[in-house]
Amino acid sequence: MKKIKYFLTIFFLLSLVIQSCKKEEELGEDPYGVGKQPLGIVISQTAPPVPATGLVGTTVTIKATGLMPYKDQLSLMFNGEKAEVISVSDTEITAKVPATGSTGNISIAIGDQLVIGPQFTVTGLVQNDITWKATAGTNGYVSQFYEMNDGRALVLGSFTNYDNKGIVTPINRIARVSLDGDYDRTFRTGRGANGSLSRVIEIGGRFVIVGGFSGYNQRTENISNITTLYPNGAVDTVYIRTERRPTLTDTITHKWFPKFNGGTNAFINRVYVHQGKILATGDFRYYVKRDYRQPNYDNTRDTVILDSTEIRQILRFNLDGSLDKTYRFNTTTNKGGMSANGPIDTYMHTDAANLEKLMVFGNFSTFDEQPAVRILRLTANGTKDATFNPGSGANGGIGSLTYNATTRKYLITGVFTQYNGKPANGIALLNEDGSLDESFSAKSYEGGYAYFARQISTGLIVVGGDFKKYDGVTRNGFMILTPAGALAPGYNTTGPFSGILSDVIETKSADGKKALLLIGGFSRFDNEIHNSIMRVTIE
């Protein structure tokens, strides 16, 4: 104990000596000594600009002090876009909203120093639709808004809450709603899906849902990323006799199983009605099915034997879940087509002759072991469509593809800079034959990329991404372009968008205005909180 006290005393004395030595040392340079002095400018955060909202060209007055020494040097901006300053006084500054202005903070720049002021809302043709009912949105990604013939819709994704209706009992990845977003409690999904849902179709009097899940409501097993539902939302089941052999005497039991007996070993991204059957695409490698009738000698579980067949990325199911071996399948080798050597996505549409066309795109260099250029089209029988000729294609991955039946054009986005050797900066418009439509020319981006784009029936192009500027103009993640690729006048006044779009759906508001339903995984639109699903008017 005495030794411990001795060492503590020595340590204490040494500490005092070190501290006294430090006091005698000369202090070094102040690391902040070269910092810039405060400007002395104060923009009021409590007094809103007058007016607080307005169109492009509106004259706006902002309360501020300390501006007079810098009145000939300062720049005033609306969401990063320089405005014309009309007057400066000891207590305020007046400026005009620039043609490129959008909703966001007013700021004043002097040299490389910036003073942030209050928000100003620039009004324009795109407005939040106040007739949309689901104002709280969802707490997760929305992958599809599927309109049914009865005037209602199914919403699918990775959420567990829709419009705050799932706080007590979770709404797991599927909800039925009105076309204005009202939640329909009569849809009997129970516990819903135990994994994310990507798509739904209707065929044979049933809903077919796909995604990345292994159970639905009380059927917690024997589902492999696809199953069928009754129109009321309950899973479609069948009562099957199974056998056990725990002893020398056979035991016969019965159990409910999902009626759709088929699936895949990995995520299904898209599903389509195709020639009266079910066509699915995704990142899977095997088709799987279950045999419920084989006996075993294990008395601890029911007999379920899983069988698999190799078929990559694209396959077609019969309505009972069995594999359709007439589509992209070699019965001699008992294997499906090799498909792409990299990730794919797909988009199906019908052409002018009402023929089904499946577009395949992504980041791959071969398809069915033949050279490919990240994009191709399949005929109705699953072979490569020779009438679609992209030349050398995109020089980088393609992230999204949509088709407009009115203009008969494809629109692609991605990380490419060229298409068939010609400039195409992240967005390209294609003709039906795969050639580049050079009447559209994307301008330069800053701060990110376009992740999704859709051309609507008017020819305007709606774009979402993580970019900060387009053609030198501040556009925070969302914009609307003309058919030529310029920012569309009157449509680009909305403020910051945070997140990604999975789709843009043309529709109408409850009071009959032209509108767009926006879905995806986003948390902010026009600098206001909106969660993954919302509707905007565009007139």
Residue, then its C-alpha position, 0 to 999 in steps of 0.5 A: m500500500k505504501k508503494i502505491k502511495y509513493f508512486l502516486t505522489i511521484f506521478f503527481l509531482l512530475s505532472l506539476v513540473i510538466q505543467s509549469c514547463k508548458k507555461e513557460e513555452e511560447l504559444g504557437e500561432d492561433p490556428y484560427g487567426v487567419g479566418k475571415q472576420p464576420l461580415g456583420i450581416v444579419i438576415s431576419q429568420t423570424a420575419p418572412p420575406v414579403p411576399a413569402t410565395g410567388l411566381v418567377g419575376t415576383t419582387v420580394t423584400i427581405k428584412a436584413t441589416g449590415l448590407m450597406p457596406y457591401k451593396d455593390q458587391l453582394s449577390l442575392m440568390f433564390n435556392g442558389e440561383k442569382a436574382e436581380v437586386i432592385s434596392v438595398s437599405d439599412t434594414e432590407i433588400t429587395a430583389k426579383v425572383p429569377a427565371t431559374g429560381s425554385t423553392g428553397n432558402i434565400s441567401i446572400a453571397i459576398g465573395d466566398q462567404l454566404v449568409i443563409g436567409p428564410q425560405f421562399t416558395v416559388t409557385g409554378l405548374v407543379q403543385n402538391d395535390i391537396t386532394w390526395k388522402a394519404t398525406a402521411g405516405t408510407n414508412g418504406y419503399v413503394s415499388q408499384f401502384y397497381e390500378m384495378n378495374d374496379g376503381r381501386a388500387l394495390v400499393l406494394g413495397s417494403f413498408t409496414n405502415y401506410d398513412n399511419k394506419g399500421i401503427v397498431t397492426p402492421i400493414n406488411r408490404i401490401a395495401r388496397v386503397s382508393l385511387d385518391g389514396d384512402y386505405d381500404r381495411t376490407f382487404r384481408t392480408g393478415r400479417g401480409a408478406n414477410g419480405s419486400l414485394s415488387r410487383v402484382i398482376e391479375i390473372g385467372g381470377r387471382f392476384v399474383i404477387v412477387g418479390g423477395f419473401s418466403g411467407y404470407n400471413q399464416r403461410t409462413e413457409n413453402i413460398s419462394n418469392i411468388t404466390t397467388l391471392y384471392p381477390n379479398g387478399a387472402v393467400d390461395t391455398v390447397y388441402i394436401r394429403t401428406e405421408r409419414r413413416p415413423t414406424l412400419t405403419d404409414t401415417i397419413t396427414h393433411k395440411w394446407f399449402p400455398k396452391f401456387n406451387g412454384g418459385t425461384n431461388a432469389f428475388i423476382n423484380r418484375v412479373y407480367v401477363h404473357q400469352g395467358k401465362i406468368l412471365a417473371t424476371g429477376d436475379f434468380r438462377y433456379y426455378v423451384k417447386r415442392d413435392y408434398r407427397q413423398p414419404n420420409y422417416d422423420n417424425t418431426r416434420d411434414t414431408v416437403i421435398l424441394d426440386s430445382t431447375e436451372i433457368r436464369q433471370i427470365l422464366r415463364f410459369n403456368l398458372d398452377g406454378s409449374l415451369d413452362k418449358t415451351y419458353r426459353f427452355n432446352t428440353t434436351t439439357n433440361k435447362g433454361g436460357m443463359s440470359a445475361n452475364g450481368p444484372i438485368d431489369t426488364y420492361m414489357h409493352t405492346d407495340a402498334a400491332n399489339l404484340e408483346k415486347l420484353m425489353v431487357f436492359g442493365n449492365f451486361s455484355t452477353f445474352d444467351e452467350q452471344p454479344a450484347v450491349r446492355i440493351l436488347r428486346l425479346t420477341a413473344n417467343g423469348t428469342k432476341d428481336a433482330t428488328f431492335n438494333p442499338g448498334s454499340g449501345a450504351n457505354g455504361g450501365i442502364g438503370s431504368l427504361t420506360y416506354n411511351a405508347t403515344t410517342r412510341k419512344y423508349l427513355i433510358t437513364g444510367v451512367f452512360t455518356q454515349y449511345n451507339g457512339k453518339p453523345a448521350n449524357g445519362i438520359a437518352l430517347l430511343n426510337e422503337d428500332g433501337s436507334l438514338d432519337e437525336s432530337f433529344s439531347a441531355k445537358s450536363y449534370e452536377g452532383g449526381y445522376a438521373y436514376f429514373a425518367r418517364q416521358i408522359s403523354t404530352g411529351l414532357i419528361v419527368v426525371g428523378g435522381d440525386f443531381k444538384k444542377y442540370d445545365g448549370v441550373t440548381r435542380n435538387g433531384f427532380m426536374i421536368l424537361t421538354p422533349a428536346g432536353a431543356l428545363a420546361p418553363g413553368y414546371n421547374t420551380t419545386g424545391p429539393f427532392s430527397g430519395i429515388l423514384s420507382d415510377v411516375i403515373e399519369t392520373k387526375s386529382a379528385d377535382g379533375k386536374k392533370a396530375l402525376l402520382l410519384i412513388g419510390g423511396f423518398s422523404r422530401f419533395d418541394n422541400e417538404i416532408h413526403n414519404s414515398i408516395m404522393r400526388v402532384t398536379i401539373e396545371 
